[in-house]
Amino acid sequence: ALEKSLHLNAEQTAKVRTLSAQFNDRAGKACDLHCEARCTLARKLFHENAGPDEVRQYVEKMCTAYAEQEQATVDHLTALRSVLTPEQARLLNRQLAGCICDKCASGDGSCCETHH
C-alpha cells in the first residue's frame, strides 16, 4: 500500500518491506505479552479473587507491553522516514494524520495539530 501511495522506487520498497517485517515482529511480541497479562489478570480477578497488589502487577505488565507497542510504532515511523524523500515524508504525514488525529480526536474532527 505504501509503495503506491508514496510512489516508492524499488530500493525504497525493499527497505520498507524489511522495516515492516521487523516492526510486525516487534509489535506482535509486545501484543502477545499484553494479551498474556490481560488473560492472566482476568483469571486472577474472576476465578482466584486476587488482591489489589497482585492485580496491579498484571496491570503494570499490560501497560509495559502497551508502551512497547507504541515505542515500536514510533521507532518504525522514524526508520521509515529515513528512506523517504521530503515529499514522500509529507505524504506519509498526511496519511498518518488521518489515522492518528481524525480517528482519535476527542471531538468532531478536532486535532491537536493544526498542520500535517
Order of alpha helices (4+ residues) and beta strands (2+ residues): alpha-alpha-alpha-alpha
